[in-house]
Each structure stands twice: as structure tokens, then as C-alpha cells.
Amino acid sequence: MPLDFPNSPTTGDLFNGAGVTWRWDGVKWTSVLSSSGPFLPLAGGNMSGMLGITGTRTWTSGAFPQTNPAIYQSLTYTGTAAAGLPGPEGTSVPLNVMSVAESINAGGMIVNGLQVQIGTMGGDGARHGLLVTHQVLGDVGASNPNYVGAQIFQQFSANVAGAAAGAGNGKGDTFGLGIQMNAANGTHLHGMTGLEIDIAPFTGSTVDYIVGLQIINMGNTSVIGNVFDAMMLLATGNPSIDKRSNFGFYFGSPQAADGLGFPLTATGTMIGSRTGTAGYGIDFSAVTFNNAFIKGPNSFQIAGSPGFNTISSGSAQLVFTGSATPVASFVANNAAPYGAAVTWDATAITGGQKWTLSATAGAAGEGQGLFALINGSGFTPITVDRFGVTRFPMQDVIVSTGTAMATSSTHGFLAIPTMAGTPTGTPDVRSNAFAHLVWDSTAKKLWIYDNVTSTWKGAVHT
């Protein structure tokens, strides 16, 4: 149905037809923008044979317009399936309620196969730029039918002008679906969501698999990107000036008024995978973290700043289990008055013990920062104080394998310090129960410091 343009227009006359405003330029009718937005006017060309809707639709309460559409077409097909258009549907018959064929060769143009432009001036209720309502009312199809609310299929059979194969030789980008939302200067919106997917299997229904968002490398995919490829990518348009988000992925809605909470069950997994092989589980080696690489409950953190890697857990326990590989370097930092402790628990092994390495902040008589090795029953076999003094409290010190050494042995001896001459210094004594021992290599004497008389006692050995 052609547009019913007015007869004998004068230059500048306006006419509203098919939801578009037209202006007579003295020679022809040309479309103009009727509202602001990222839309281009259709410049030039004569309009004929186009579908036009004129007049104002009016309905009363209860006469829902879906039952009285402006455009309606009913299709009935009784044939059999045949090879259809290429795409995910395989062999099928394309029955098109509306089809747009485009062949325009002009630089700088945007060609829209279907453009829906709505100017909302007020009123309550939802406004849909495009609404697809698809109801499957009966069992249709004998083997694995697909029902898709909105299907987008693109196939490129030619290069973008000037593009060539190989890394760095492409021109232009392609998008299966592009969504752009803008908030004009001075406007306020409660929320902006680029894409929302709502899934609601009702009570009494059964579903084998429920997936909110699924991205698949198709079975006929035989190449990957020359430079880069990813199943999902998050980016900012201009890193130097654009605002950035506080979260890359977030579970649950921060808007408590929406009633949207944490989406997983109490035994659910936040990020998981099926059996496979990969190079890395998580690779953030190119990122500098101001606070921590991983943050968990009870102040647990793993920091990954360049040149410094720290695992911390605040006042809670930090537990390592099941590691068959020795840790090359481990640092336990704790500023609490009672110091820090690291525990190795082997009690799950028959005959195994639980050992704790602890460091105090300076108990009386121990010096600042006494380091102790303690077993699970509280027994302390070895301590080291801040002066470097190693103690074996109330224990025998054995320097032997338990068998006699051969007379020709070169290893396995107990070694003591030596000095060339008689000792004259007073040892740094911290207990009268200690006795210090040294060998005088000049006089060939073994000297022992007597804490009772505060003198050195020596005996010559020949």
C-alpha cells in the first residue's frame, strides 16, 4: 500500500506517514528525523510501492491491541521440509512474513533491514522497541526441533573492501548482535541494563538443562583468531578517558529493592567446568593488584604485587593440606602479642605427629621472638631465641646414627669452636645452668667457662 502523500505540496510542507516525517523539497518527498537519536534520514530517492499506515489507532479499555493488530498476516504451509537458507536450522523452508533485500552501493550509509523507532512522551507501563512473543501451543516436530524467540544469522561471502587474509590485514568489525544504550546529558535513570535474560520454568514443568547464557564454538569452526580469540571479552571503549566498572562479574543484584539475591544454591559452585585440558586456570599475570589477587572470608588474601607474594588470613588459621611439593619459601607475619604459628599436621597418617612452629613476642627470659618447635602434646624439643641461641630443653642431643663410626670416618663428628690462645672474654650468659666450651688450638687445651666462679677452667690434652 503506497503512502498517500498530499497533492500540490509547497516547499517545506511536512507529512507524517509510516511513522516517519517527510518534507517536500520542491522536487520530491524526503524523510527527516522526527526525534533525536542515532538514526540517519533516508536521503534522496523516490518512494513508491511502500507499505504505509495512516491515521490514528484508538482502542478502549479491554480491547488489547494484540487482538486487533495494524498489520496481520496468517501463514499456512502444508508442504515438506527442503533445503533452506544456510544457518543453524539446517534443512527447512523459510516462510518469511517480511523479507528485506538490500543492494545499495554508496559510501558512508547505514542500511537497516528493520528499524523500529519509538518516541515515548509519557504514561505508565513498559515500552518495547521490538517485542517477539512466541507461544508453542502443541507438540511440533518429530526429532529435536528448535524454537527460537529471535534468531540472528549472518554469513559473510565477501571481504570488507581492502581486507586481506593474515594477522593485521582485516578491516571493519562484524557483530551478530549490537546493543547500544545512551543517557542524554541531564537525564536520571534508576538502572541501565544492556541485556537481561529472564528464565522461569513454572511449577509442574520439567527441564533437563537450564542455561542463562550459552556461547558455543560451532561444530564447523576450523580456525581461531589470527591475533586473539576469546569466548567472552569485557573491555572499555577508550581507557584514557572512559569511566570504568567496579566489578567485572558480580553474583546477585546490589539493588535490594528489586528482590534479586544470590543466584546459587548453598552447595553450588560459583565457577566450574567439565573435564578438559587447559594451560592455566586463571591468568592475571599482566595485572597489578592494589590490594590482593584473591580475597576471601575471615580476612584471607593472596597478594600478587610484582616481586612480592603474600598469603595472609588475619587472626584466623591458615591451613595447607595435601601438598606433595615442598614450599620453596614461606613467610608468616603476625603483629599480635602472642606471635605467629605454622602447623604441620600429619596425624591422619598412622604414627604421624602434629608439629607447630611458633614465635613469641618476647616471653620473660626468652628474648624477643623466641622460635619453638612443638609437638601436638605440647612438648618442645627445640627453641631458637633472638640472639641465635639454640636450645634442646631437657633432652639428650645425639650426633650419631646409632651405630659406631669407623676409625677411617671423615664425617659424623661433633664439632666445637676454636680460638688461638687462652679465652679471656666473659660469655654472654643468660643462665647459670649453661657451660660454654671452646678449644685452644695454640696451647692444645679444652676450656670450659664455670658460671659459679666466673672463670675459665682448662685442661691440656696431648
QUISUL-V58569 format. One record per helix or strand of 3 or more residues. SS is the DSSP state (2 for helix, 1 for strand). FROM is the first residue (numbers start at 1). LEN is the number of residues. If there is no record, write none. Layout:
# QUISUL-V58569
SS,FROM,LEN  SS,FROM,LEN
This chain:
# QUISUL-V58569
1,14,4  1,20,5  1,29,4  2,65,3  2,256,3  1,301,5  1,308,5  1,340,6  1,354,6  1,371,5  1,380,5  1,437,4  1,445,6  1,455,6
